[in-house]
Amino acid sequence: MNWLDINRKTYKPVAWSLAVVLLISCSPFFSMGGNAAYLILGSTGIYFLFFANCLARRQARLSNRNLNYFIISFMLLLYLFFPIRQYDRIVVAAVWLLVFLTVLMLDTVILLMAARYFADIIFVIALLALLVFAVKLIGVDLPFYPYETGATGSKSLFFIYPGTAVLQGQEYTVFGRSLFRVSGIFSEPGHFGMISAIVLFMNPEILSKRKRTVITIAALLTLSMGFYVLFAGLCMYRFRFSQKQVVGVVVLALVGFIAISAMPADFMDRFFLNKMSSNQDVLDARTSAEFSRFYDHYTRYDINLFGGGRTITENFEVTSSDYRSFLLKYGWVGIALYLVWFFVMTYGRKKQFVLLSFFFFAVVFVHRSWLVDYLIFLFAVYFIPISYELAILPKNSTRTDPQDEHLQWSPG
């Protein structure tokens, strides 16, 4: 038995606990409302115990290079979560950045194992959702259990099927079949699309082609424009490496065009054309009129340099998921700090991998800004370039460092 086999046994607990924490940070439907604090504190508490064990075993450390990562991330933590603005308050979500500070100190092998475990979890979620979708596609009605989240502000109703959950209002009928926008166990379809994109943006060797295909199909069935933009960008990125992939995407695009052409007009209007209407601003089409008026008023009469605070949208009972919500909360300084954080975290990495990570960063920031201070987003931006720079782990190595560009790894 070599050193790597022994290390993997000691790494498994912390890697699995990190994968579970990553999943909880994706806000599955059962964590919404009053359950969130218990799940977050419980899962992160277990993770911190395993991380402490890693510190004791010297499997985690603060090296000279990741010290810069630690400092900028700590500054981000203070700015986002310390109550310095009018509508700020201490919230449990601050723990995500605390966990991320520990992630920066973990060995690369642990990060790779956690990423693979997380990807496997998303694969299982996608597979179960596709099975339920397929059963309903052939016309079989499945039993379901109604579940109301009880989230503060607005309650959400989910229909829990054997294997997946469907948010009320995301059902549709096509050719006489009652189907649904796939969302797995997450709060809504677009959310699942973003999480799926994170897995697909990582090095393809982390997950088998079969599993990636399942995740891709499920994500396409979310009918999420955000995922489609990310997926299109990922495909264009991969074009540079394989002509076969170009041919495959072209064939897929033709099949998709034929399938879309056969769809009923009301289906196209509801999920696609209405989102791209030239008669209305795209962002306004995605949010309420109340938020648009509030945003216009706030930005017109306030400099908005530091923002109004983390709970400003809750206080005035307005909601939005795009970058305008982030601007209201944290101002232009918050946006500038996040850009600085990104470039510090990716400094010295290979240019092509940084560009891929920045594309992901920008799309999520514009489209789902509420996700940017969650652990899953921070981990993805940090890990995507690293995952592409590693290949096969040398057998004669005695330790690994997540900041070493020349480390190699085995997907096995």
N, C-alpha and C positions, 0 to 999 in steps of 0.2 A: 504494500500500500504506500503510495507516494505522498508527499507533503500536501498536494492539492486536495487529495481525497480526505485527508484528515481535516484540513482547513474548511472544506465544504461542510463537514459535519458540524463544526463549531459555528460556521457562518449561517447555517440554515435558520436557526431561531430568529436572529435579528433580521435576516433577509425576508422571511415570511411575515414577521411583524411589521416591517416597513411596507411590504406589499399590501397588507391589510389596511394600514394607515393611509396609504395612497388611495385605496378604494374608498375609504370613509371620507377622504377629502374631496372625492368626486360628488359628494352629497347624494347618495342613493335615496329613493323616495321614503324609505323607512327611517331615515335620519332627519327628515324635515319636521319642523315644529319642536315640541318639548323634548324629543328624544336626542336631538343633536348634541347637546352638551354632554350627556352621559356617554354616547358613543365616541365622541371626540376625546374626552378625558380618559375613558376606559382604554381605548385602543392605543392612544399615545402613551399612557402610563405604562402599559405592558412593553411597548417599544423602548421607552427610556430605560426600563430595567435591563433589557437585552443590550442596549447601547452601553450602559454602565459596565456590563460584563466585557464588552469589546474594549472599552478603555482599560479595564484591568488586564486584559490579555494583550494589550498594545496592538490591537487590530484597528484602532482608530486614533488619529493624531491630528494636530494642527501644524501642518508643514509651513515652510516659508511662503510657498506659492498660494496655498489655499487660505493663508492669513488675509490676503487681499479680498478674497471671496467672502470670508467671514466678516470683515469690517464693513464692506458695502452692504451686505445682507443685514447686518445688525443695524446699520443706519436706516435701511428701508423699514425694518421692524419698528424702530422708534417713531419714524415719521408716520407710518400708516396706523399704528395702534396706540401710541401714547396720546392721551387726551389733551391736545394743545389747541383744538379748534372749538368753535361754539357748539357744534352738534356731534362732539366726540364722546365716546365712553369705552371703558375697557370691555372687550368681548372675548369669548372663548376662542374665536377663530385666530387670535394672536398666536396660539400654540402651533399653527402651521409653520410660521417662520422660525419658531424655536426648534421644531423638528428639522427644518431645512438646515439650520446652523449645524446640527449634528451630522446630517447627511454629508456635508462638506468634508467631514473628518473621516468618513468611512473608507475602507479599502475598496478598490475598484471591483474586486471579485464580488463583494457584498452588493454593490450597486447593480452589477450585471445580473446576479441571482434574483434580486428584488424586482428588477425590470422584467425578467423572464416570468417570474411567478405572477406579477401583475398582469402581464400580457396573456398568460394562460387563463387567469380569472376572466378577463374580458372576452377571451375566446369562448369559454363555457357560457357566459351570459349571452353572447351573440348566437351561439349554436342553439340554445334553448329557445330564444326568441324566434329564430328562423323555423324551428320545428313547429311552434305554435302557429306561426304565420302560414306555413305550408298546410297544416291541418285545416285552418280556416279557409285557405285558398281552394281546397277541394270540396268545401261546403259543409264541413263537419263543425257543429257548434260545441264548444268546450265550456265546461262549468267555470265560473269565476266568482271571486269574492270581492265585494266593494270595500275599499279601504280609504278613509279620509285622513289626510295628514294632520289636520288641526294646526297648520302653520299659522303663525301670527300674521295678521293683515288680510290674507286671503287663503281660504282653505282649498285644497286640491283633492279631487276624487280620482282614485286609481281603481282599475279593474284588474285584480290579481288572477291570472291564469296559471295553470300548472306549468311553470317554467319562465314566465315573464310577466311584466306589468304594463298596462296601457293607461295613459292619462286620458281622462274624459275629454272629449272634444277632438281627439286625434284619430277617431275612426272615420272611415270613408267606404263608399260602395263603388265597386268597379265591375262592370259586366255581371251584375247580380250577386257578386260576392262581397260579404262584409269583411273588410280588412282593417288594418291599422298601421299608423306610422310606428316603426320599431323604435323602442326606447329602452329596452332591456330592463334594468332595475333602477334607472335614473329618472330624474324629475320630469324630463320631457325629451322628445326625439332629438332636437338640436343639441342638447347636452350630451346624449349618447354619441352623436356624430363627432363632437369635439374630442371626447375621450377615446373613441376609436381612432381618430386621426393621430393622437399622441402615440399609440402603439404602432401605427403604420409608418410614422415618421422616424422611428428608431431603426437602427441597423437591421436589415431584413434577416440576418442570421440569428437574431434573438428568438424568432418564431418561425416555424416551418411554413412553407408556401401554402400548404393545405389550411392551416389555421389562419394565416393572413387573408386567404381568399374568403373564408367564412366571415371574418370580421369585416372585410370590405363589402361583401354582399349585404350584410346586416346594416352597415352604415349607409349604404346607398338607399336602402329602404326606409331610412329615417326621413327622406325627402328634405333634408336640411341643406339650405343654400350655403351655410358656413362650411359644412363638410365638403360639399362639391367644390368650393373654391380651394380649400386645402388639398383635396385629392387631386384636382387638376394641376396645382402647383407641384405636388409631389411627383406626378407623372412626368411633367416637363423636366423636372430635375433628373429623373431616372433616364430620360431619353438619351442623355449624353453617354450612357454606359452600354446600352443594349438596343440594337435595331429590332430584335425580336419583341421587345417591350413596346416599341413604337407601333409595330404591326398589330400586336395584341390590343393596344389601346384604340387604334383606328377601328379594328373589328368590333370592339366593345362599344365604341361611339356609334357605329352604324346600327348595331343591334338596339342600342338605347334609343336612337332616333326613330327607328321603325316602331319600337314599343311605345314611345311617347306619342307618335303620330296616331296610333290606334286607340289612345286613351280618350275617354269622353271629355267634352269641352268643359264641363263644370269641374272636373278633376284638375285639369290644366289651369283653369282660372284660379281655383282655390289655393293650390300649392306652388304655382310657378308664376303665372302671368301677373297676378295681383301684387306679387313681391317686386316685380320689375316694371310696374306701371309708370309711364312717363308723365302721368297727371299728378303724381304725388312723390315727394321726396322719399327715397328708400328708407331712411332712418325713421321718418315720421310714420311710414306705413307699418313699421315694426313696433311702435309704441303708442301710448295713449295721447290724446290731444291735451289732457291735463299736464302730462309731463312736458310736452313741447312748449306749452305756454309758461310753465314754471321755469324751464331752462332758459327760455328767451328773456324772461324777466330778470332772472338771477344774473345772467351773464351781461345783461345790458346795464344794470345798475350797480354791479359789484366788479371790482378788479379781478377777483377770483384767482389771486395768485397762489394762495394756500388752500383754497377750497373751504366749504362750509363744515365739513366733518363727516365721519363715517356714517352717521345715522340721519343725515339731512333728508334723504329721500323717504325714510321711514317716518320722520317727524311730520313731513308735509304730505304723506300718503301718496307719493308718486313713484312710479317704477320705470326702469329702463335697463336693458342689458348691454347697451353699446357704450362706447368711450365717453359719451356725454355724462353718464352717471359717474364715472371715475373722475371726470373733470369737476363736477359739482362737489364731490367728496374731498378730493385732494388737490385740486387746482393744477396750474401749470408746473409748479414746483414738483408735484407728485409725478407728473408725466416725465419731466426732465430727469428726476431721480431714477425712475424705472429704466430710462434709456441708458443712463450711466451704469446702472446695475447690470444691464444686459451686456454692454461692451466690456465691462470688467470681467464678468463671468466667462466671456468667450475670447478674451484677449489671448493671443498666442496660438489659438486653434487654427486649423486649416481653413482657408477662406471659403471653399465651397460648402463646408459643413456649417460654418457660421452663417452663411447666407440662407441655408435651408432652415436653420434654427430661427433666424430673424424673420423669415417669411411666416413661420408658425407663430412667433411672438406677435407680429404686427396684426395678423388676421384675428387672432384671439383677442388682442387688446381692443381692436376696433369693434369686433362683433360680439364678444362676451366678456366685457371688461370686469365683471364681478368675479371672474374666475382667476384673475391675475395675482391675487394674494393668497391663493390656495396652494397647498403643498404640491398637488399634482402638476400644476402649471410651472411652479418654480423648479421642480424636479425635471420636468420635460425639457425646459429651456437649457438647463445645466447639463443634462445627460445626453441629449440628441447628438451634439458634436463629439462627445466622448465615445459614444457607441460606435461611431463610424471610424474612429481613429484606432480602435483596438482590433486585433485579428486573432492570433494564437498565442496563448500564455506560455512563456518559456518554462519548461519543466524544472530547470535548475534555479528558478527564482525562489527566494525565500519570503518575499512579501510583495505587496503591490501598493501603488499609490495612485489615487484617482486623478492626480494632476500630471502624471507622467505621460507625455504624448506618445512615447515610443513603446508603451506596454502593448502586449498582444494577448488575445484571449481566445478560448475555445468555446463555441456555442454548445458543445455537448454537455 
